């Protein structure tokens, strides 16, 4: 594991963007595993600038996202498809037909999960998976449980996750209570993993995840078993 501590969010975003940019340059038809939330926004801004400066070409890149809220389609400004379009896809020359987000509006989320796992396999797996981490240690929407769930699956969101995500909605009551999330199998089968975390509030959970015992009660702790993980942490 490569653990990098930086002083500012701007440094974190730059280092993360450089790692992803290197992946695109080294393999132009790579499969990127992407994440949402406030932490990767700066990374996506820098990747966009690299594209605008002619450094990066996204035309043959494919992407798969970690998760989506149940019941929100891409037209909803709180959906993760909308987030990705706004923060990256609409700003670079990626083919949107090659960008994948789980369908939170599928009538059968269990089947949607199985189909999503099959899609990732058909793509040849993920070359680099970008992750954030929740205050309870969740990655994607893999919440603390008594066991690790391998497959992409529907999940009831933990109250702490709902509370944390309420800042994106008018009030907490509007936050969806369920989602569909990539499971541990596809995450752990990614060739490389890049986890980014910022703010002093994340310091304790990052330490638990990467220096504590491996336990499904801290879902991110499973990443200790992956052979190629980079963690970038900033307290600011």
Order of alpha helices (4+ residues) and beta strands (2+ residues): beta-alpha-beta-alpha-beta-beta-alpha-beta-alpha-beta-beta-alpha-beta-alpha-beta-alpha-beta
